[in-house]
Amino acid sequence: MESHRPFRFGVVAGQARSGDEWAETARRAEALGYSTLLIPDTLGPTLAPLPALAAAAAATQRIRVGTFVLANDMRNPVLVARESATIDFLSGGRFELGIGAGRPTAADDYRKLGISFDSGGARVDRLAEALGIIKALLGGQTTSASGPHYAIAGADIFPRPIQEPRPPILVAAAGKRLLSLAAREADIVALAIRPDEPLAAFEERVGWLRQEAERRFQQLELCLNLIAVGQQIPQWLARSGLDVSQLVAARSPAALMGTPDQMCEQLLERRAALGISYITVSAELIETLAPVVGQLAGH
């Protein structure tokens, strides 16, 4: 499968010792040619996503900002649309909304909020309903809904987002049901597959996505988060016991090895084989991947 979608690269960050350090992270990512600064959504030791992204946008000129990804159950979809539109408006049209059904390991966050951590199927159902509401509101529609999960009447948002027809929406997905939803509703699909899964698992998921999306597949941007770059992995992952050798042995696309030229060649091969053109990396690896970003971004 030949893909002509140009490469772009994102930095996933969520921690800072000060506001100045957070702003410097955003400016450094912009200076190195990264396309997006992204932030996860947890109740752990990370910054709250939406205020942090607003601050990052104010500290930069070009880099786009986005969530990676909001846990749908933790927020009302009308407020998600309103806050997304506001960040897009204040940033001059640089916001991307990433959203998901909630990580399988997120039960602690749900307990902290006092909400039920339901089955994966129930969470996907709520996300499907929420996406319809969010997309309608971001597209300028006054929206009502009477689904089993959200009942809203005459909702609208102000201000309108800058981007037309609306800011792009990323859905993180791994299972067949969630990939099917992403195939229908997302602009960007983040392949949320365990990093130690073999290449065949990634090929299988892309095959599912292609089948569900049908003609729409060529419009989708496929995203993959790198876990290892040039023998380096983030500290949090090293503490989990996973090491680079396991990723290499599995031929995982989440690992990028070798010289910058060899890394570029690997990404070109993966784009041709899997259609993956949007590459994200932890802030700890931002400098390691920078030579690759310099060669491939926009190509």
C-alpha positions as CSV (number, residue, x, y, z in Angstrom):
1,M,0.0,0.0,0.0
2,E,1.6,3.3,-1.1
3,S,0.8,6.3,1.0
4,H,1.5,9.8,-0.2
5,R,0.4,11.6,3.0
6,P,3.4,13.6,4.2
7,F,5.1,12.8,7.5
8,R,4.5,14.8,10.6
9,F,5.8,14.3,14.1
10,G,4.4,15.0,17.5
11,V,5.8,15.3,21.0
12,V,3.8,13.8,23.9
13,A,4.5,15.7,27.1
14,G,2.7,16.3,30.4
15,Q,5.1,17.3,33.1
16,A,7.0,20.4,34.0
17,R,8.6,21.9,37.1
18,S,7.3,25.4,36.3
19,G,5.3,27.3,33.8
20,D,8.5,28.6,32.2
21,E,9.7,25.0,31.7
22,W,6.4,24.0,30.1
23,A,6.6,26.9,27.7
24,E,10.2,26.1,26.8
25,T,9.2,22.5,26.1
26,A,6.6,23.8,23.6
27,R,9.1,26.2,22.0
28,R,11.8,23.6,21.7
29,A,9.4,21.2,20.0
30,E,8.4,23.9,17.6
31,A,12.1,24.9,16.9
32,L,13.0,21.2,16.1
33,G,10.2,21.0,13.5
34,Y,7.7,18.9,15.3
35,S,4.1,19.5,14.1
36,T,2.2,19.0,17.4
37,L,2.6,19.2,21.1
38,L,0.3,16.6,22.7
39,I,-0.7,15.9,26.3
40,P,-2.1,12.8,27.9
41,D,-5.2,12.8,30.1
42,T,-4.6,11.2,33.5
43,L,-5.2,12.1,37.2
44,G,-1.6,11.2,37.9
45,P,1.4,13.6,38.0
46,T,0.7,15.3,34.7
47,L,-0.6,18.8,33.9
48,A,-4.4,19.2,33.3
49,P,-4.6,18.9,29.5
50,L,-6.7,21.8,28.3
51,P,-5.2,24.7,30.4
52,A,-1.7,23.4,29.7
53,L,-2.4,23.4,25.9
54,A,-3.7,26.9,26.0
55,A,-0.5,28.0,27.7
56,A,1.6,26.1,25.2
57,A,-0.3,27.7,22.3
58,A,0.3,31.2,23.8
59,A,4.0,30.5,24.1
60,T,4.4,29.4,20.4
61,Q,3.7,30.6,16.9
62,R,3.2,27.6,14.6
63,I,3.1,24.2,16.5
64,R,-0.3,22.6,16.8
65,V,-1.5,21.5,20.2
66,G,-3.7,18.5,21.0
67,T,-4.9,16.0,23.6
68,F,-3.5,12.5,23.5
69,V,-6.1,11.5,24.4
70,L,-9.1,12.8,26.5
71,A,-10.9,10.0,28.4
72,N,-14.4,10.5,27.2
73,D,-16.2,9.3,30.3
74,M,-14.5,12.0,32.4
75,R,-16.1,15.0,30.6
76,N,-19.4,16.1,29.2
77,P,-19.3,16.2,25.4
78,V,-20.8,19.7,25.2
79,L,-18.1,21.1,27.4
80,V,-15.4,19.2,25.4
81,A,-16.7,20.8,22.3
82,R,-16.8,24.3,23.9
83,E,-13.3,24.1,25.4
84,S,-11.9,22.6,22.2
85,A,-13.4,25.5,20.2
86,T,-12.0,28.0,22.6
87,I,-8.5,26.7,22.4
88,D,-8.7,26.5,18.6
89,F,-10.0,30.2,18.6
90,L,-7.3,31.4,20.9
91,S,-4.5,29.6,19.1
92,G,-5.5,30.8,15.7
93,G,-6.7,27.4,14.5
94,R,-4.0,25.1,15.9
95,F,-6.0,22.6,18.1
96,E,-6.5,18.9,17.5
97,L,-8.9,17.0,19.7
98,G,-7.7,13.5,20.6
99,I,-10.3,11.4,22.4
100,G,-10.7,7.8,23.4
101,A,-12.9,5.4,25.4
102,G,-10.6,5.3,28.4
103,R,-7.5,3.2,28.9
104,P,-8.0,-0.4,30.2
105,T,-5.6,0.6,33.1
106,A,-7.5,3.8,34.0
107,A,-9.6,2.2,36.8
108,D,-7.8,4.3,39.4
109,D,-8.7,7.5,37.7
110,Y,-12.3,6.5,37.6
111,R,-12.2,5.7,41.3
112,K,-10.7,9.2,42.1
113,L,-13.6,10.8,40.2
114,G,-16.2,8.5,41.8
115,I,-17.5,7.2,38.5
116,S,-18.1,3.7,37.4
117,F,-15.4,2.0,35.3
118,D,-17.7,0.1,33.0
119,S,-17.0,-2.6,30.4
120,G,-15.0,-1.7,27.3
121,G,-18.2,-2.1,25.2
122,A,-20.1,0.3,27.4
123,R,-17.3,2.9,27.2
124,V,-17.1,2.6,23.4
125,D,-20.9,3.1,23.2
126,R,-20.6,6.3,25.2
127,L,-17.8,7.5,23.0
128,A,-19.7,6.9,19.9
129,E,-22.6,8.9,21.2
130,A,-20.3,11.7,22.4
131,L,-18.5,11.9,19.1
132,G,-21.7,12.7,17.3
133,I,-22.5,15.5,19.7
134,I,-19.0,16.9,19.6
135,K,-18.7,16.9,15.8
136,A,-22.0,18.5,15.4
137,L,-21.2,21.3,17.8
138,L,-17.7,22.0,16.5
139,G,-19.3,22.1,13.0
140,G,-21.5,25.0,14.1
141,Q,-24.8,23.1,14.6
142,T,-27.3,23.7,17.4
143,T,-27.6,20.2,18.8
144,S,-30.1,18.1,20.7
145,A,-29.7,14.4,21.6
146,S,-31.7,11.9,23.5
147,G,-29.5,8.8,23.5
148,P,-29.1,6.4,26.3
149,H,-26.0,8.1,27.6
150,Y,-26.4,11.8,26.9
151,A,-29.6,13.9,26.8
152,I,-29.0,17.4,25.7
153,A,-31.4,20.1,24.3
154,G,-30.5,23.0,22.1
155,A,-26.8,23.0,22.8
156,D,-24.5,25.3,21.0
157,I,-21.0,26.7,21.6
158,F,-19.2,30.0,21.6
159,P,-16.8,30.9,20.2
160,R,-16.7,29.0,16.9
161,P,-13.5,27.3,16.1
162,I,-11.2,28.8,13.5
163,Q,-10.6,25.6,11.5
164,E,-13.2,24.6,8.9
165,P,-15.3,22.6,8.9
166,R,-14.0,21.9,12.5
167,P,-10.7,21.0,14.3
168,P,-9.5,17.5,13.4
169,I,-10.5,14.6,15.7
170,L,-8.1,11.8,16.6
171,V,-9.5,8.6,18.1
172,A,-7.1,6.2,19.8
173,A,-8.1,2.6,19.1
174,A,-6.8,-1.0,19.3
175,G,-9.8,-3.4,19.4
176,K,-12.0,-4.2,16.5
177,R,-15.0,-2.4,17.8
178,L,-13.2,0.9,18.6
179,L,-11.3,0.7,15.3
180,S,-14.6,0.4,13.5
181,L,-15.9,3.6,15.3
182,A,-12.6,5.4,14.4
183,A,-12.9,4.3,10.8
184,R,-16.3,6.0,10.6
185,E,-15.8,9.1,12.7
186,A,-12.2,10.1,13.1
187,D,-9.8,12.2,11.0
188,I,-6.8,10.6,12.6
189,V,-6.5,7.2,14.1
190,A,-3.9,6.5,16.8
191,L,-3.0,2.8,16.8
192,A,-3.1,2.2,20.6
193,I,-1.5,-1.2,20.4
194,R,0.8,-2.6,23.1
195,P,4.4,-1.7,22.0
196,D,5.7,-5.2,22.4
197,E,3.1,-6.6,19.9
198,P,4.7,-8.0,16.8
199,L,4.5,-6.4,13.3
200,A,1.7,-8.8,12.4
201,A,-0.5,-7.3,15.1
202,F,-0.1,-3.8,13.6
203,E,-0.8,-5.2,10.1
204,E,-4.0,-6.9,11.4
205,R,-5.3,-3.7,13.0
206,V,-4.6,-1.6,9.9
207,G,-6.4,-4.3,7.9
208,W,-9.5,-4.1,10.1
209,L,-9.4,-0.3,9.8
210,R,-9.1,-0.4,6.0
211,Q,-12.0,-2.9,5.8
212,E,-14.3,-0.8,8.1
213,A,-13.4,2.6,6.5
214,E,-13.7,1.4,2.9
215,R,-13.4,4.4,0.6
216,R,-12.8,6.6,3.6
217,F,-9.5,4.9,4.4
218,Q,-7.5,7.1,2.1
219,Q,-8.7,10.2,4.1
220,L,-7.5,8.8,7.4
221,E,-4.2,9.8,8.9
222,L,-2.6,6.9,10.8
223,C,-0.6,7.7,14.0
224,L,1.9,5.6,15.9
225,N,3.6,6.4,19.2
226,L,7.2,5.3,19.3
227,I,8.4,3.7,22.5
228,A,12.1,3.3,21.6
229,V,14.3,5.5,19.5
230,G,17.9,4.6,18.9
231,Q,18.2,2.3,21.9
232,Q,16.6,4.9,24.2
233,I,13.2,4.4,25.9
234,P,11.3,6.6,28.4
235,Q,12.1,6.1,32.1
236,W,8.6,5.2,33.0
237,L,8.7,2.3,30.5
238,A,12.1,1.2,31.7
239,R,10.7,0.9,35.2
240,S,8.0,-1.4,33.9
241,G,10.6,-4.0,32.9
242,L,10.2,-3.6,29.1
243,D,13.4,-3.2,27.3
244,V,14.5,-2.4,23.7
245,S,15.6,-6.0,23.0
246,Q,12.0,-7.2,23.5
247,L,10.7,-4.6,21.0
248,V,13.4,-5.5,18.5
249,A,12.7,-9.2,18.9
250,A,9.0,-8.7,18.2
251,R,9.9,-6.5,15.2
252,S,7.6,-3.9,16.7
253,P,7.0,-0.8,14.6
254,A,7.0,1.1,17.9
255,A,10.8,0.8,18.0
256,L,13.1,2.8,15.7
257,M,16.7,1.7,15.6
258,G,19.9,2.6,13.9
259,T,21.4,5.8,12.5
260,P,19.2,8.7,11.6
261,D,19.4,7.6,7.9
262,Q,18.4,4.0,8.9
263,M,15.5,5.4,11.0
264,C,14.3,7.4,8.1
265,E,14.4,4.3,5.9
266,Q,12.4,2.3,8.4
267,L,9.7,5.0,8.6
268,L,9.4,5.2,4.8
269,E,9.0,1.4,4.7
270,R,6.3,1.5,7.4
271,R,4.5,4.2,5.6
272,A,4.5,2.2,2.4
273,A,3.4,-1.0,4.2
274,L,1.0,0.3,6.9
275,G,0.1,3.8,5.8
276,I,1.5,5.3,9.1
277,S,2.6,8.9,8.5
278,Y,2.0,10.6,11.8
279,I,4.7,9.7,14.4
280,T,4.6,10.7,18.0
281,V,7.3,10.3,20.7
282,S,7.7,11.0,24.4
283,A,9.3,14.3,25.4
284,E,12.2,12.3,26.8
285,L,13.0,11.3,23.2
286,I,12.5,14.6,21.5
287,E,16.2,15.3,20.8
288,T,17.0,11.7,19.8
289,L,14.3,11.8,17.0
290,A,15.1,15.4,16.0
291,P,17.4,14.4,13.1
292,V,14.7,12.2,11.6
293,V,12.2,15.0,12.0
294,G,14.5,17.3,10.2
295,Q,14.8,15.0,7.2
296,L,11.2,13.7,6.9
297,A,8.8,16.2,8.2
298,G,6.5,17.4,5.4
299,H,7.8,14.8,2.9
